[in-house]
Amino acid sequence: AVADSSPIRPKSIHRDIISCIPRGGENGVELKRRRRIRFARIHKQIWYGARKLIGRAVENAVHHQEYDDETLQEDHAFDELDTIIFDNDDTATISSLNHSASEDDIFTTTKPPREAASRKGWKRRSLRAWIRKIEHKFLSPETARAINTIQKILAAFPDYGVVDLFGLYSPKEVVLSILALSRLQHVIATRNKNEHDEDDKKNETTIDKHIIEELAYYSIFANVAYGWKGAAFCGRLPFGNNNRALLTRTGIEQDDILMTKWHSKTNRPAFFLVRDKERNTIVLSIRGTLSPRDFLTDLCASCENFLVEDSPEALPAEEDPMITDSESSLGDIDDSITSSDWGQIQFSRAHSGMVEAARGVARMTAKIISDELQMDPNLSLVIVGHSLGGGVAAVLATMWKQRFANRVRSIGFGNPCVFPLAITSSCDNIVSVTGEGDPFACFSLGHIADLTKALSKLCSDDGFRDEIMQHTGTNSWLKPEEISEEDYVWCLNAMTFLRKQMNSEILVPPGVIYVMSGSLFDFPTDESESSVKRHKIRTVDPTVFDEMRISPRMFDVSRHVPARYETVLQRIAASA
């Protein structure tokens, strides 16, 4: 075959590769030559294309700017910004803007690359910018604000009084301190429970039967707020229809449903608003924690002041998702409130996430509730909820206490820590029902801070810790009633000393507090004791929840299940 001496015309890479396939009539030498030429051209095209792309990227990165030596030495415009954002001390080694380098510095210092000035800190700032873009695209404004609040709380843990135990002490000291404190608390709590059994029985008999029946009745409304998923979790039908579950469980009619919102957002819990013709009330039931967004609301655990009296003009029926925190806390104060007949403006203080959630529910329901109460003067408003819903209901009842005077009250089941201990007793229109050993009844940021303070004292004073172990004794851990009177008095004094270290602002369940006990909330401590205890309910003082107790079941979430509250209340009401 005769070799083709004409120049090869440019072809695409794909056709060049195809041309390297052997064709009939070509000898081996010519075939190898053609392959070398074709593959050399392919490699050259790939290299030119890659170099062109890299050149464009570098050119865009430096923004087509040319820098001389002076600019490269003095362009430190982002040094202060990097120090503020990232708290990085690396920029301290770089000369300031007004620094004039000597000749020795110029010759001994390595000259930075051409684009170093404009690309300094680019990776860190671009990563932060991409995070903001992702938050803006995938997160709602409420979720972004909640995450920002949680980040601030975590960063300010020392300001809240939380002690970093594992950062200051060894794990062995922390574990021994936890054991000593738990034994001390167990001894005192058990002896106090035995001494006040008679008082508990008196409190049980003084609770009116009508109150118990009312609590059992509205516990159904609180559980229905979880929708068909909550009903399916408790083994009830129907599936897949929230309104059908609402009508089936409560017995109300379709026309009595005023408003439903079954899907929650951050700081915007799910709820439903209905007329209850049987008891001549408007029932606002708020759902507890069920989704990750509800969990973010729980984690906004700092305290916040809020306005007790809300102006109707400041509460539109539709939700405004773009309202800021400052507008939420101060936007409701206007001249119409100060000049109204509602009385003097009052403020209260509660869990920050629940306060924001209460504002969101108020914006959507206040107009409808006001119209319903104005049309029928005999109607009253009952706000119910379980867990997070009970806390939001308590905040709403406090907000509207003067606005709907003597016509609004709240009933919460498994209420978390909502109000500070100093003001919770003044919430006379709020009822909290909690179960024996419910972990969320004494779990707040202040409780965590107080617990770490007490443990820090025991970690730093090993002699005091050893004395606690000695006075409580091995046998007294199992049977505290067998401890001697002298040791018990010493334990009381030791606990009083530790409580002096606990000075944080703690939150407790609000209003009148009822505690339920029985086989569904606690277990027999003696083998001879019956496995089925009689369920009972009693009133307690809010100071019972001023301390977090360390026990093997301190985080037993099963005691917080809404179906358990409904079942126990139904049994107590049936036996009353």
URJOCOR-V448944 format. One record per residue. N is the residue number from 1. RES is the residue in three letters. SS is DSSP state (H for helix, E for strand, L for the rest). Layout:
N;RES;SS
N;RES;SS
This chain:
1;ALA;L
2;VAL;L
3;ALA;L
4;ASP;L
5;SER;L
6;SER;L
7;PRO;L
8;ILE;L
9;ARG;L
10;PRO;L
11;LYS;L
12;SER;L
13;ILE;H
14;HIS;H
15;ARG;H
16;ASP;H
17;ILE;H
18;ILE;H
19;SER;H
20;CYS;L
21;ILE;L
22;PRO;L
23;ARG;L
24;GLY;L
25;GLY;L
26;GLU;L
27;ASN;L
28;GLY;H
29;VAL;H
30;GLU;H
31;LEU;H
32;LYS;H
33;ARG;H
34;ARG;H
35;ARG;H
36;ARG;H
37;ILE;H
38;ARG;H
39;PHE;H
40;ALA;H
41;ARG;H
42;ILE;H
43;HIS;H
44;LYS;H
45;GLN;H
46;ILE;H
47;TRP;H
48;TYR;H
49;GLY;H
50;ALA;H
51;ARG;H
52;LYS;H
53;LEU;H
54;ILE;H
55;GLY;H
56;ARG;H
57;ALA;H
58;VAL;H
59;GLU;H
60;ASN;H
61;ALA;H
62;VAL;L
63;HIS;L
64;HIS;L
65;GLN;L
66;GLU;L
67;TYR;L
68;ASP;L
69;ASP;H
70;GLU;H
71;THR;H
72;LEU;H
73;GLN;H
74;GLU;H
75;ASP;L
76;HIS;L
77;ALA;L
78;PHE;L
79;ASP;H
80;GLU;H
81;LEU;H
82;ASP;H
83;THR;H
84;ILE;H
85;ILE;H
86;PHE;H
87;ASP;L
88;ASN;L
89;ASP;H
90;ASP;H
91;THR;H
92;ALA;H
93;THR;H
94;ILE;L
95;SER;L
96;SER;L
97;LEU;L
98;ASN;L
99;HIS;L
100;SER;L
101;ALA;L
102;SER;L
103;GLU;H
104;ASP;H
105;ASP;H
106;ILE;H
107;PHE;H
108;THR;H
109;THR;L
110;THR;L
111;LYS;L
112;PRO;L
113;PRO;L
114;ARG;L
115;GLU;L
116;ALA;H
117;ALA;H
118;SER;H
119;ARG;H
120;LYS;L
121;GLY;L
122;TRP;H
123;LYS;H
124;ARG;H
125;ARG;H
126;SER;H
127;LEU;H
128;ARG;H
129;ALA;H
130;TRP;H
131;ILE;H
132;ARG;H
133;LYS;H
134;ILE;H
135;GLU;H
136;HIS;H
137;LYS;H
138;PHE;H
139;LEU;L
140;SER;L
141;PRO;H
142;GLU;H
143;THR;H
144;ALA;H
145;ARG;H
146;ALA;H
147;ILE;H
148;ASN;H
149;THR;H
150;ILE;H
151;GLN;H
152;LYS;H
153;ILE;H
154;LEU;H
155;ALA;H
156;ALA;L
157;PHE;L
158;PRO;H
159;ASP;H
160;TYR;H
161;GLY;L
162;VAL;L
163;VAL;L
164;ASP;L
165;LEU;H
166;PHE;H
167;GLY;H
168;LEU;H
169;TYR;L
170;SER;L
171;PRO;H
172;LYS;H
173;GLU;H
174;VAL;H
175;VAL;H
176;LEU;H
177;SER;H
178;ILE;H
179;LEU;H
180;ALA;H
181;LEU;H
182;SER;H
183;ARG;H
184;LEU;H
185;GLN;H
186;HIS;H
187;VAL;H
188;ILE;H
189;ALA;H
190;THR;H
191;ARG;H
192;ASN;H
193;LYS;H
194;ASN;H
195;GLU;H
196;HIS;L
197;ASP;H
198;GLU;H
199;ASP;H
200;ASP;H
201;LYS;H
202;LYS;H
203;ASN;H
204;GLU;H
205;THR;H
206;THR;H
207;ILE;L
208;ASP;L
209;LYS;H
210;HIS;H
211;ILE;H
212;ILE;H
213;GLU;H
214;GLU;H
215;LEU;H
216;ALA;H
217;TYR;H
218;TYR;H
219;SER;H
220;ILE;H
221;PHE;H
222;ALA;H
223;ASN;H
224;VAL;H
225;ALA;L
226;TYR;L
227;GLY;H
228;TRP;H
229;LYS;H
230;GLY;H
231;ALA;H
232;ALA;H
233;PHE;H
234;CYS;L
235;GLY;L
236;ARG;L
237;LEU;L
238;PRO;L
239;PHE;L
240;GLY;L
241;ASN;L
242;ASN;H
243;ASN;H
244;ARG;H
245;ALA;H
246;LEU;H
247;LEU;H
248;THR;H
249;ARG;H
250;THR;H
251;GLY;L
252;ILE;L
253;GLU;L
254;GLN;H
255;ASP;H
256;ASP;H
257;ILE;E
258;LEU;E
259;MET;E
260;THR;E
261;LYS;E
262;TRP;L
263;HIS;L
264;SER;L
265;LYS;E
266;THR;L
267;ASN;L
268;ARG;E
269;PRO;L
270;ALA;L
271;PHE;E
272;PHE;E
273;LEU;E
274;VAL;E
275;ARG;E
276;ASP;E
277;LYS;L
278;GLU;L
279;ARG;L
280;ASN;L
281;THR;E
282;ILE;E
283;VAL;E
284;LEU;E
285;SER;E
286;ILE;E
287;ARG;L
288;GLY;L
289;THR;L
290;LEU;L
291;SER;L
292;PRO;H
293;ARG;H
294;ASP;H
295;PHE;H
296;LEU;H
297;THR;H
298;ASP;H
299;LEU;H
300;CYS;L
301;ALA;L
302;SER;L
303;CYS;E
304;GLU;E
305;ASN;E
306;PHE;E
307;LEU;E
308;VAL;L
309;GLU;L
310;ASP;L
311;SER;L
312;PRO;H
313;GLU;H
314;ALA;H
315;LEU;L
316;PRO;L
317;ALA;L
318;GLU;L
319;GLU;L
320;ASP;L
321;PRO;L
322;MET;L
323;ILE;L
324;THR;L
325;ASP;H
326;SER;H
327;GLU;H
328;SER;H
329;SER;H
330;LEU;H
331;GLY;L
332;ASP;L
333;ILE;L
334;ASP;L
335;ASP;H
336;SER;H
337;ILE;H
338;THR;H
339;SER;L
340;SER;L
341;ASP;L
342;TRP;L
343;GLY;L
344;GLN;L
345;ILE;L
346;GLN;L
347;PHE;E
348;SER;E
349;ARG;E
350;ALA;E
351;HIS;E
352;SER;H
353;GLY;H
354;MET;H
355;VAL;H
356;GLU;H
357;ALA;H
358;ALA;H
359;ARG;H
360;GLY;H
361;VAL;H
362;ALA;H
363;ARG;H
364;MET;H
365;THR;H
366;ALA;H
367;LYS;H
368;ILE;H
369;ILE;H
370;SER;H
371;ASP;H
372;GLU;H
373;LEU;H
374;GLN;H
375;MET;H
376;ASP;L
377;PRO;L
378;ASN;L
379;LEU;L
380;SER;E
381;LEU;E
382;VAL;E
383;ILE;E
384;VAL;E
385;GLY;E
386;HIS;E
387;SER;L
388;LEU;H
389;GLY;H
390;GLY;H
391;GLY;H
392;VAL;H
393;ALA;H
394;ALA;H
395;VAL;H
396;LEU;H
397;ALA;H
398;THR;H
399;MET;H
400;TRP;L
401;LYS;L
402;GLN;L
403;ARG;L
404;PHE;L
405;ALA;L
406;ASN;L
407;ARG;L
408;VAL;E
409;ARG;E
410;SER;E
411;ILE;E
412;GLY;E
413;PHE;E
414;GLY;L
415;ASN;L
416;PRO;L
417;CYS;L
418;VAL;L
419;PHE;E
420;PRO;E
421;LEU;L
422;ALA;L
423;ILE;L
424;THR;H
425;SER;H
426;SER;H
427;CYS;L
428;ASP;L
429;ASN;L
430;ILE;E
431;VAL;E
432;SER;E
433;VAL;E
434;THR;E
435;GLY;E
436;GLU;L
437;GLY;L
438;ASP;L
439;PRO;H
440;PHE;H
441;ALA;H
442;CYS;H
443;PHE;L
444;SER;L
445;LEU;H
446;GLY;H
447;HIS;H
448;ILE;H
449;ALA;H
450;ASP;H
451;LEU;H
452;THR;H
453;LYS;H
454;ALA;H
455;LEU;H
456;SER;H
457;LYS;H
458;LEU;H
459;CYS;H
460;SER;H
461;ASP;L
462;ASP;H
463;GLY;H
464;PHE;H
465;ARG;H
466;ASP;H
467;GLU;H
468;ILE;H
469;MET;H
470;GLN;H
471;HIS;H
472;THR;H
473;GLY;L
474;THR;H
475;ASN;H
476;SER;H
477;TRP;H
478;LEU;H
479;LYS;L
480;PRO;H
481;GLU;H
482;GLU;H
483;ILE;L
484;SER;L
485;GLU;H
486;GLU;H
487;ASP;H
488;TYR;H
489;VAL;H
490;TRP;H
491;CYS;H
492;LEU;H
493;ASN;H
494;ALA;H
495;MET;H
496;THR;H
497;PHE;H
498;LEU;H
499;ARG;H
500;LYS;L
501;GLN;L
502;MET;L
503;ASN;L
504;SER;L
505;GLU;L
506;ILE;L
507;LEU;E
508;VAL;E
509;PRO;L
510;PRO;L
511;GLY;L
512;VAL;E
513;ILE;E
514;TYR;E
515;VAL;E
516;MET;E
517;SER;E
518;GLY;L
519;SER;L
520;LEU;L
521;PHE;L
522;ASP;L
523;PHE;L
524;PRO;L
525;THR;L
526;ASP;L
527;GLU;L
528;SER;L
529;GLU;L
530;SER;L
531;SER;L
532;VAL;L
533;LYS;L
534;ARG;L
535;HIS;L
536;LYS;E
537;ILE;E
538;ARG;E
539;THR;E
540;VAL;E
541;ASP;L
542;PRO;H
543;THR;H
544;VAL;H
545;PHE;H
546;ASP;L
547;GLU;L
548;MET;L
549;ARG;L
550;ILE;L
551;SER;L
552;PRO;L
553;ARG;L
554;MET;L
555;PHE;L
556;ASP;L
557;VAL;H
558;SER;H
559;ARG;H
560;HIS;H
561;VAL;L
562;PRO;H
563;ALA;H
564;ARG;H
565;TYR;H
566;GLU;H
567;THR;H
568;VAL;H
569;LEU;H
570;GLN;H
571;ARG;H
572;ILE;H
573;ALA;H
574;ALA;H
575;SER;H
576;ALA;L
